[in-house]
Amino acid sequence: MTGLILDMTEAAGRADVGGKARALADLAKAGFDIPPFFVVLPSAFDGTSLKPEARDQLAPALAKLPGERFAVRSSGGEEDGSANSHAGQFLSVLDVSRDGIAEAAERVAQTGRQHRHV
């Protein structure tokens, strides 16, 4: 998978994914048993709406994941770093069906946008 959505192997070591996603991808690369996931890059959004090409990439990304219910969480670079810590302040959406992933991602993106402008 390439483009606006990365699978967990592609997310390892990348600066354009958030700290949580990068850490989990790095652990998976090191051989730890991490549940499969994918990352929706910030560039996949036009403001807080998913770009059409990102929406097109969701179905193939989801097809690689087991299960029918998912968690959609933020993992932005601005969340936790040397200058800021926003632990627990960004939205996580749990028990999301496959057809609700795009909407949940947009809801999560909106929360991050609110915190960036506070």
N, CA, C and O atoms as a GROMACS GRO file, in nm:
protein
  472
    1MET      N    1   0.085  -0.116   0.000
    1MET     CA    2   0.000   0.000   0.000
    1MET      C    3   0.090   0.124   0.000
    1MET      O    4   0.184   0.132   0.078
    2THR      N    5   0.062   0.215  -0.085
    2THR     CA    6   0.137   0.340  -0.086
    2THR      C    7   0.041   0.455  -0.108
    2THR      O    8  -0.076   0.434  -0.140
    3GLY      N    9   0.089   0.573  -0.089
    3GLY     CA   10   0.005   0.689  -0.111
    3GLY      C   11  -0.032   0.756   0.019
    3GLY      O   12   0.055   0.790   0.099
    4LEU      N   13  -0.161   0.773   0.041
    4LEU     CA   14  -0.210   0.847   0.156
    4LEU      C   15  -0.238   0.759   0.276
    4LEU      O   16  -0.259   0.808   0.387
    5ILE      N   17  -0.238   0.629   0.254
    5ILE     CA   18  -0.261   0.532   0.362
    5ILE      C   19  -0.146   0.432   0.360
    5ILE      O   20  -0.113   0.376   0.256
    6LEU      N   21  -0.086   0.411   0.476
    6LEU     CA   22   0.029   0.321   0.489
    6LEU      C   23  -0.009   0.202   0.574
    6LEU      O   24  -0.078   0.217   0.675
    7ASP      N   25   0.037   0.083   0.535
    7ASP     CA   26   0.019  -0.030   0.626
    7ASP      C   27   0.128  -0.022   0.733
    7ASP      O   28   0.220   0.059   0.722
    8MET      N   29   0.117  -0.105   0.834
    8MET     CA   30   0.206  -0.092   0.949
    8MET      C   31   0.353  -0.112   0.914
    8MET      O   32   0.440  -0.054   0.979
    9THR      N   33   0.383  -0.191   0.813
    9THR     CA   34   0.523  -0.210   0.777
    9THR      C   35   0.580  -0.085   0.710
    9THR      O   36   0.699  -0.056   0.724
   10GLU      N   37   0.496  -0.012   0.639
   10GLU     CA   38   0.542   0.111   0.573
   10GLU      C   39   0.557   0.226   0.671
   10GLU      O   40   0.629   0.322   0.643
   11ALA      N   41   0.490   0.219   0.784
   11ALA     CA   42   0.491   0.329   0.881
   11ALA      C   43   0.617   0.331   0.967
   11ALA      O   44   0.648   0.433   1.028
   12ALA      N   45   0.690   0.221   0.973
   12ALA     CA   46   0.808   0.213   1.060
   12ALA      C   47   0.911   0.318   1.022
   12ALA      O   48   0.948   0.332   0.906
   13GLY      N   49   0.957   0.392   1.122
   13GLY     CA   50   1.067   0.486   1.105
   13GLY      C   51   1.034   0.612   1.028
   13GLY      O   52   1.124   0.691   1.000
   14ARG      N   53   0.909   0.635   0.994
   14ARG     CA   54   0.874   0.752   0.912
   14ARG      C   55   0.845   0.873   1.000
   14ARG      O   56   0.782   0.861   1.105
   15ALA      N   57   0.893   0.988   0.956
   15ALA     CA   58   0.871   1.112   1.030
   15ALA      C   59   0.731   1.170   1.009
   15ALA      O   60   0.686   1.252   1.088
   16ASP      N   61   0.662   1.128   0.902
   16ASP     CA   62   0.531   1.186   0.873
   16ASP      C   63   0.415   1.109   0.935
   16ASP      O   64   0.299   1.138   0.904
   17VAL      N   65   0.444   1.013   1.022
   17VAL     CA   66   0.339   0.946   1.099
   17VAL      C   67   0.357   0.987   1.245
   17VAL      O   68   0.467   1.026   1.286
   18GLY      N   69   0.251   0.979   1.322
   18GLY     CA   70   0.258   1.019   1.462
   18GLY      C   71   0.338   0.922   1.546
   18GLY      O   72   0.372   0.812   1.502
   19GLY      N   73   0.367   0.964   1.666
   19GLY     CA   74   0.451   0.886   1.757
   19GLY      C   75   0.396   0.749   1.792
   19GLY      O   76   0.472   0.652   1.794
   20LYS      N   77   0.265   0.739   1.819
   20LYS     CA   78   0.206   0.609   1.854
   20LYS      C   79   0.218   0.512   1.738
   20LYS      O   80   0.261   0.397   1.755
   21ALA      N   81   0.181   0.558   1.620
   21ALA     CA   82   0.186   0.471   1.502
   21ALA      C   83   0.329   0.429   1.471
   21ALA      O   84   0.355   0.312   1.441
   22ARG      N   85   0.420   0.523   1.477
   22ARG     CA   86   0.561   0.493   1.448
   22ARG      C   87   0.617   0.393   1.549
   22ARG      O   88   0.688   0.300   1.512
   23ALA      N   89   0.586   0.413   1.678
   23ALA     CA   90   0.636   0.322   1.781
   23ALA      C   91   0.581   0.180   1.761
   23ALA      O   92   0.655   0.083   1.772
   24LEU      N   93   0.452   0.170   1.733
   24LEU     CA   94   0.393   0.037   1.709
   24LEU      C   95   0.451  -0.028   1.584
   24LEU      O   96   0.479  -0.148   1.584
   25ALA      N   97   0.469   0.050   1.479
   25ALA     CA   98   0.528  -0.004   1.356
   25ALA      C   99   0.672  -0.049   1.380
   25ALA      O  100   0.714  -0.154   1.329
   26ASP      N  101   0.747   0.028   1.456
   26ASP     CA  102   0.885  -0.010   1.488
   26ASP      C  103   0.889  -0.138   1.572
   26ASP      O  104   0.976  -0.223   1.550
   27LEU      N  105   0.796  -0.153   1.666
   27LEU     CA  106   0.789  -0.276   1.746
   27LEU      C  107   0.755  -0.396   1.658
   27LEU      O  108   0.813  -0.503   1.675
   28ALA      N  109   0.662  -0.378   1.565
   28ALA     CA  110   0.627  -0.488   1.474
   28ALA      C  111   0.747  -0.526   1.389
   28ALA      O  112   0.774  -0.645   1.368
   29LYS      N  113   0.819  -0.427   1.340
   29LYS     CA  114   0.938  -0.452   1.259
   29LYS      C  115   1.044  -0.528   1.339
   29LYS      O  116   1.120  -0.607   1.283
   30ALA      N  117   1.049  -0.503   1.470
   30ALA     CA  118   1.146  -0.570   1.557
   30ALA      C  119   1.101  -0.710   1.598
   30ALA      O  120   1.174  -0.780   1.668
   31GLY      N  121   0.982  -0.752   1.553
   31GLY     CA  122   0.937  -0.888   1.579
   31GLY      C  123   0.831  -0.903   1.686
   31GLY      O  124   0.789  -1.015   1.715
   32PHE      N  125   0.786  -0.793   1.745
   32PHE     CA  126   0.681  -0.802   1.845
   32PHE      C  127   0.547  -0.829   1.777
   32PHE      O  128   0.526  -0.788   1.662
   33ASP      N  129   0.458  -0.896   1.847
   33ASP     CA  130   0.327  -0.932   1.793
   33ASP      C  131   0.231  -0.814   1.814
   33ASP      O  132   0.171  -0.800   1.920
   34ILE      N  133   0.217  -0.732   1.712
   34ILE     CA  134   0.133  -0.613   1.716
   34ILE      C  135   0.011  -0.638   1.628
   34ILE      O  136   0.026  -0.685   1.515
   35PRO      N  137  -0.109  -0.609   1.677
   35PRO     CA  138  -0.226  -0.624   1.590
   35PRO      C  139  -0.210  -0.539   1.464
   35PRO      O  140  -0.161  -0.427   1.471
   36PRO      N  141  -0.251  -0.591   1.350
   36PRO     CA  142  -0.234  -0.516   1.224
   36PRO      C  143  -0.312  -0.385   1.226
   36PRO      O  144  -0.421  -0.376   1.284
   37PHE      N  145  -0.256  -0.284   1.161
   37PHE     CA  146  -0.319  -0.153   1.152
   37PHE      C  147  -0.270  -0.083   1.028
   37PHE      O  148  -0.177  -0.128   0.961
   38PHE      N  149  -0.334   0.028   0.997
   38PHE     CA  150  -0.283   0.115   0.893
   38PHE      C  151  -0.289   0.259   0.941
   38PHE      O  152  -0.358   0.291   1.038
   39VAL      N  153  -0.216   0.345   0.872
   39VAL     CA  154  -0.206   0.486   0.909
   39VAL      C  155  -0.262   0.571   0.795
   39VAL      O  156  -0.225   0.553   0.679
   40VAL      N  157  -0.350   0.662   0.830
   40VAL     CA  158  -0.399   0.761   0.735
   40VAL      C  159  -0.312   0.886   0.756
   40VAL      O  160  -0.317   0.949   0.861
   41LEU      N  161  -0.232   0.919   0.657
   41LEU     CA  162  -0.140   1.032   0.670
   41LEU      C  163  -0.213   1.166   0.676
   41LEU      O  164  -0.324   1.178   0.624
   42PRO      N  165  -0.152   1.265   0.739
   42PRO     CA  166  -0.214   1.398   0.741
   42PRO      C  167  -0.244   1.451   0.600
   42PRO      O  168  -0.342   1.523   0.581
   43SER      N  169  -0.161   1.416   0.504
   43SER     CA  170  -0.182   1.462   0.366
   43SER      C  171  -0.306   1.400   0.302
   43SER      O  172  -0.344   1.440   0.192
   44ALA      N  173  -0.369   1.303   0.369
   44ALA     CA  174  -0.492   1.242   0.318
   44ALA      C  175  -0.613   1.330   0.341
   44ALA      O  176  -0.722   1.300   0.292
   45PHE      N  177  -0.595   1.437   0.416
   45PHE     CA  178  -0.706   1.523   0.453
   45PHE      C  179  -0.697   1.658   0.382
   45PHE      O  180  -0.589   1.713   0.361
   46ASP      N  181  -0.813   1.707   0.347
   46ASP     CA  182  -0.827   1.844   0.299
   46ASP      C  183  -0.900   1.916   0.412
   46ASP      O  184  -1.022   1.914   0.420
   47GLY      N  185  -0.824   1.980   0.500
   47GLY     CA  186  -0.881   2.029   0.625
   47GLY      C  187  -0.906   1.910   0.714
   47GLY      O  188  -0.812   1.841   0.755
   48THR      N  189  -1.032   1.884   0.745
   48THR     CA  190  -1.066   1.766   0.825
   48THR      C  191  -1.146   1.664   0.745
   48THR      O  192  -1.197   1.568   0.802
   49SER      N  193  -1.159   1.685   0.613
   49SER     CA  194  -1.229   1.589   0.527
   49SER      C  195  -1.128   1.504   0.453
   49SER      O  196  -1.026   1.553   0.405
   50LEU      N  197  -1.158   1.376   0.443
   50LEU     CA  198  -1.072   1.288   0.365
   50LEU      C  199  -1.082   1.323   0.217
   50LEU      O  200  -1.191   1.343   0.164
   51LYS      N  201  -0.968   1.330   0.152
   51LYS     CA  202  -0.966   1.352   0.008
   51LYS      C  203  -1.027   1.230  -0.062
   51LYS      O  204  -1.018   1.119  -0.009
   52PRO      N  205  -1.086   1.249  -0.178
   52PRO     CA  206  -1.146   1.135  -0.250
   52PRO      C  207  -1.046   1.022  -0.275
   52PRO      O  208  -1.083   0.905  -0.264
   53GLU      N  209  -0.922   1.055  -0.308
   53GLU     CA  210  -0.823   0.949  -0.334
   53GLU      C  211  -0.789   0.871  -0.207
   53GLU      O  212  -0.756   0.753  -0.214
   54ALA      N  213  -0.798   0.936  -0.091
   54ALA     CA  214  -0.776   0.865   0.036
   54ALA      C  215  -0.893   0.771   0.063
   54ALA      O  216  -0.873   0.658   0.108
   55ARG      N  217  -1.014   0.818   0.036
   55ARG     CA  218  -1.132   0.731   0.053
   55ARG      C  219  -1.120   0.607  -0.036
   55ARG      O  220  -1.158   0.497   0.005
   56ASP      N  221  -1.067   0.625  -0.157
   56ASP     CA  222  -1.049   0.512  -0.248
   56ASP      C  223  -0.948   0.411  -0.193
   56ASP      O  224  -0.957   0.292  -0.224
   57GLN      N  225  -0.854   0.456  -0.113
   57GLN     CA  226  -0.752   0.368  -0.058
   57GLN      C  227  -0.797   0.297   0.070
   57GLN      O  228  -0.729   0.204   0.116
   58LEU      N  229  -0.909   0.338   0.127
   58LEU     CA  230  -0.957   0.276   0.251
   58LEU      C  231  -0.997   0.130   0.233
   58LEU      O  232  -0.959   0.045   0.313
   59ALA      N  233  -1.073   0.100   0.130
   59ALA     CA  234  -1.123  -0.038   0.111
   59ALA      C  235  -1.009  -0.139   0.101
   59ALA      O  236  -1.013  -0.241   0.169
   60PRO      N  237  -0.906  -0.114   0.018
   60PRO     CA  238  -0.795  -0.210   0.014
   60PRO      C  239  -0.720  -0.220   0.147
   60PRO      O  240  -0.672  -0.328   0.183
   61ALA      N  241  -0.708  -0.109   0.219
   61ALA     CA  242  -0.640  -0.111   0.349
   61ALA      C  243  -0.720  -0.194   0.449
   61ALA      O  244  -0.664  -0.275   0.522
   62LEU      N  245  -0.851  -0.173   0.451
   62LEU     CA  246  -0.937  -0.249   0.542
   62LEU      C  247  -0.942  -0.397   0.507
   62LEU      O  248  -0.956  -0.481   0.596
   63ALA      N  249  -0.932  -0.430   0.380
   63ALA     CA  250  -0.937  -0.570   0.337
   63ALA      C  251  -0.823  -0.651   0.397
   63ALA      O  252  -0.833  -0.774   0.408
   64LYS      N  253  -0.716  -0.585   0.434
   64LYS     CA  254  -0.599  -0.654   0.491
   64LYS      C  255  -0.609  -0.673   0.642
   64LYS      O  256  -0.525  -0.740   0.702
   65LEU      N  257  -0.712  -0.616   0.704
   65LEU     CA  258  -0.727  -0.626   0.849
   65LEU      C  259  -0.831  -0.732   0.886
   65LEU      O  260  -0.936  -0.741   0.822
   66PRO      N  261  -0.802  -0.810   0.989
   66PRO     CA  262  -0.902  -0.907   1.037
   66PRO      C  263  -1.009  -0.835   1.121
   66PRO      O  264  -0.987  -0.723   1.168
   67GLY      N  265  -1.120  -0.899   1.138
   67GLY     CA  266  -1.224  -0.845   1.225
   67GLY      C  267  -1.320  -0.755   1.152
   67GLY      O  268  -1.304  -0.723   1.034
   68GLU      N  269  -1.421  -0.716   1.226
   68GLU     CA  270  -1.527  -0.632   1.169
   68GLU      C  271  -1.544  -0.500   1.244
   68GLU      O  272  -1.612  -0.411   1.193
   69ARG      N  273  -1.486  -0.487   1.361
   69ARG     CA  274  -1.498  -0.364   1.441
   69ARG      C  275  -1.358  -0.314   1.472
   69ARG      O  276  -1.266  -0.393   1.495
   70PHE      N  277  -1.342  -0.181   1.471
   70PHE     CA  278  -1.209  -0.122   1.481
   70PHE      C  279  -1.208  -0.002   1.574
   70PHE      O  280  -1.312   0.053   1.609
   71ALA      N  281  -1.087   0.038   1.613
   71ALA     CA  282  -1.064   0.162   1.686
   71ALA      C  283  -0.996   0.259   1.590
   71ALA      O  284  -0.905   0.221   1.516
   72VAL      N  285  -1.042   0.382   1.591
   72VAL     CA  286  -0.980   0.487   1.510
   72VAL      C  287  -0.926   0.589   1.609
   72VAL      O  288  -1.000   0.652   1.685
   73ARG      N  289  -0.792   0.605   1.606
   73ARG     CA  290  -0.725   0.691   1.704
   73ARG      C  291  -0.636   0.791   1.635
   73ARG      O  292  -0.592   0.770   1.522
   74SER      N  293  -0.610   0.898   1.704
   74SER     CA  294  -0.515   0.997   1.652
   74SER      C  295  -0.374   0.952   1.684
   74SER      O  296  -0.350   0.880   1.782
   75SER      N  297  -0.281   0.996   1.601
   75SER     CA  298  -0.140   0.971   1.626
   75SER      C  299  -0.061   1.084   1.560
   75SER      O  300   0.033   1.060   1.484
   76GLY      N  301  -0.099   1.205   1.590
   76GLY     CA  302  -0.036   1.320   1.527
   76GLY      C  303   0.096   1.356   1.592
   76GLY      O  304   0.116   1.336   1.712
   77GLY      N  305   0.186   1.408   1.511
   77GLY     CA  306   0.316   1.449   1.561
   77GLY      C  307   0.308   1.558   1.666
   77GLY      O  308   0.395   1.568   1.752
   78GLU      N  309   0.202   1.642   1.659
   78GLU     CA  310   0.189   1.752   1.754
   78GLU      C  311   0.130   1.708   1.887
   78GLU      O  312   0.123   1.787   1.981
   79GLU      N  313   0.086   1.583   1.896
   79GLU     CA  314   0.022   1.536   2.020
   79GLU      C  315   0.120   1.526   2.136
   79GLU      O  316   0.097   1.583   2.243
   80ASP      N  317   0.226   1.454   2.116
   80ASP     CA  318   0.322   1.429   2.222
   80ASP      C  319   0.462   1.449   2.169
   80ASP      O  320   0.507   1.380   2.078
   81GLY      N  321   0.529   1.542   2.225
   81GLY     CA  322   0.665   1.570   2.183
   81GLY      C  323   0.737   1.647   2.292
   81GLY      O  324   0.689   1.656   2.405
   82SER      N  325   0.850   1.702   2.258
   82SER     CA  326   0.927   1.774   2.358
   82SER      C  327   0.862   1.906   2.399
   82SER      O  328   0.884   1.954   2.510
   83ALA      N  329   0.780   1.965   2.310
   83ALA     CA  330   0.718   2.093   2.340
   83ALA      C  331   0.576   2.079   2.397
   83ALA      O  332   0.532   2.166   2.472
   84ASN      N  333   0.504   1.971   2.362
   84ASN     CA  334   0.365   1.956   2.401
   84ASN      C  335   0.334   1.813   2.442
   84ASN      O  336   0.398   1.718   2.397
   85SER      N  337   0.235   1.800   2.528
   85SER     CA  338   0.180   1.670   2.559
   85SER      C  339   0.029   1.684   2.569
   85SER      O  340  -0.021   1.762   2.651
   86HIS      N  341  -0.043   1.611   2.487
   86HIS     CA  342  -0.188   1.618   2.484
   86HIS      C  343  -0.250   1.482   2.511
   86HIS      O  344  -0.355   1.450   2.456
   87ALA      N  345  -0.186   1.402   2.594
   87ALA     CA  346  -0.235   1.267   2.622
   87ALA      C  347  -0.380   1.271   2.668
   87ALA      O  348  -0.414   1.344   2.761
   88GLY      N  349  -0.464   1.191   2.604
   88GLY     CA  350  -0.603   1.179   2.641
   88GLY      C  351  -0.694   1.291   2.593
   88GLY      O  352  -0.814   1.287   2.619
   89GLN      N  353  -0.639   1.391   2.524
   89GLN     CA  354  -0.720   1.504   2.481
   89GLN      C  355  -0.776   1.488   2.341
   89GLN      O  356  -0.870   1.559   2.304
   90PHE      N  357  -0.722   1.397   2.263
   90PHE     CA  358  -0.768   1.376   2.127
   90PHE      C  359  -0.867   1.260   2.124
   90PHE      O  360  -0.855   1.166   2.202
   91LEU      N  361  -0.961   1.268   2.036
   91LEU     CA  362  -1.068   1.171   2.026
   91LEU      C  363  -1.018   1.035   1.979
   91LEU      O  364  -0.935   1.026   1.889
   92SER      N  365  -1.069   0.929   2.041
   92SER     CA  366  -1.057   0.792   1.992
   92SER      C  367  -1.199   0.743   1.970
   92SER      O  368  -1.286   0.761   2.056
   93VAL      N  369  -1.224   0.681   1.857
   93VAL     CA  370  -1.357   0.629   1.826
   93VAL      C  371  -1.345   0.477   1.825
   93VAL      O  372  -1.267   0.421   1.748
   94LEU      N  373  -1.422   0.411   1.912
   94LEU     CA  374  -1.412   0.266   1.928
   94LEU      C  375  -1.533   0.196   1.868
   94LEU      O  376  -1.638   0.257   1.848
   95ASP      N  377  -1.515   0.068   1.838
   95ASP     CA  378  -1.623  -0.017   1.789
   95ASP      C  379  -1.679   0.035   1.656
   95ASP      O  380  -1.800   0.040   1.637
   96VAL      N  381  -1.589   0.074   1.566
   96VAL     CA  382  -1.626   0.131   1.437
   96VAL      C  383  -1.638   0.019   1.333
   96VAL      O  384  -1.548  -0.064   1.320
   97SER      N  385  -1.749   0.018   1.260
   97SER     CA  386  -1.767  -0.080   1.153
   97SER      C  387  -1.682  -0.039   1.033
   97SER      O  388  -1.636   0.074   1.023
   98ARG      N  389  -1.662  -0.133   0.943
   98ARG     CA  390  -1.583  -0.105   0.823
   98ARG      C  391  -1.638   0.015   0.746
   98ARG      O  392  -1.561   0.099   0.698
   99ASP      N  393  -1.769   0.024   0.734
   99ASP     CA  394  -1.826   0.134   0.656
   99ASP      C  395  -1.827   0.267   0.732
   99ASP      O  396  -1.867   0.369   0.676
  100GLY      N  397  -1.785   0.268   0.857
  100GLY     CA  398  -1.779   0.391   0.935
  100GLY      C  399  -1.640   0.447   0.953
  100GLY      O  400  -1.622   0.548   1.021
  101ILE      N  401  -1.540   0.382   0.894
  101ILE     CA  402  -1.400   0.424   0.915
  101ILE      C  403  -1.375   0.566   0.864
  101ILE      O  404  -1.312   0.645   0.934
  102ALA      N  405  -1.421   0.599   0.745
  102ALA     CA  406  -1.395   0.732   0.689
  102ALA      C  407  -1.453   0.841   0.780
  102ALA      O  408  -1.385   0.939   0.811
  103GLU      N  409  -1.576   0.824   0.821
  103GLU     CA  410  -1.640   0.924   0.908
  103GLU      C  411  -1.566   0.935   1.042
  103GLU      O  412  -1.545   1.045   1.093
  104ALA      N  413  -1.526   0.821   1.098
  104ALA     CA  414  -1.453   0.823   1.225
  104ALA      C  415  -1.318   0.893   1.210
  104ALA      O  416  -1.277   0.968   1.298
  105ALA      N  417  -1.249   0.869   1.099
  105ALA     CA  418  -1.120   0.935   1.075
  105ALA      C  419  -1.139   1.086   1.066
  105ALA      O  420  -1.055   1.161   1.116
  106GLU      N  421  -1.246   1.129   1.004
  106GLU     CA  422  -1.272   1.273   0.994
  106GLU      C  423  -1.305   1.333   1.130
  106GLU      O  424  -1.264   1.445   1.160
  107ARG      N  425  -1.378   1.260   1.212
  107ARG     CA  426  -1.409   1.307   1.348
  107ARG      C  427  -1.281   1.322   1.430
  107ARG      O  428  -1.264   1.421   1.502
  108VAL      N  429  -1.193   1.224   1.419
  108VAL     CA  430  -1.066   1.229   1.492
  108VAL      C  431  -0.982   1.346   1.442
  108VAL      O  432  -0.921   1.418   1.521
  109ALA      N  433  -0.978   1.364   1.310
  109ALA     CA  434  -0.900   1.475   1.252
  109ALA      C  435  -0.953   1.609   1.301
  109ALA      O  436  -0.875   1.702   1.325
  110GLN      N  437  -1.083   1.621   1.315
  110GLN     CA  438  -1.144   1.745   1.363
  110GLN      C  439  -1.096   1.777   1.505
  110GLN      O  440  -1.070   1.893   1.536
  111THR      N  441  -1.084   1.677   1.590
  111THR     CA  442  -1.037   1.701   1.727
  111THR      C  443  -0.896   1.754   1.727
  111THR      O  444  -0.864   1.848   1.800
  112GLY      N  445  -0.810   1.695   1.645
  112GLY     CA  446  -0.672   1.742   1.637
  112GLY      C  447  -0.666   1.885   1.588
  112GLY      O  448  -0.584   1.964   1.635
  113ARG      N  449  -0.751   1.918   1.493
  113ARG     CA  450  -0.754   2.053   1.439
  113ARG      C  451  -0.796   2.154   1.547
  113ARG      O  452  -0.740   2.264   1.554
  114GLN      N  453  -0.891   2.117   1.630
  114GLN     CA  454  -0.936   2.205   1.738
  114GLN      C  455  -0.822   2.233   1.835
  114GLN      O  456  -0.806   2.346   1.881
  115HIS      N  457  -0.744   2.131   1.867
  115HIS     CA  458  -0.634   2.148   1.963
  115HIS      C  459  -0.520   2.230   1.904
  115HIS      O  460  -0.453   2.303   1.976
  116ARG      N  461  -0.498   2.219   1.774
  116ARG     CA  462  -0.390   2.296   1.711
  116ARG      C  463  -0.421   2.445   1.712
  116ARG      O  464  -0.330   2.528   1.710
  117HIS      N  465  -0.550   2.480   1.714
  117HIS     CA  466  -0.587   2.621   1.705
  117HIS      C  467  -0.624   2.682   1.840
  117HIS      O  468  -0.667   2.798   1.845
  118VAL      N  469  -0.609   2.609   1.948
  118VAL     CA  470  -0.643   2.662   2.080
  118VAL      C  471  -0.537   2.759   2.125
  118VAL      O  472  -0.547   2.815   2.235
   0.00000   0.00000   0.00000
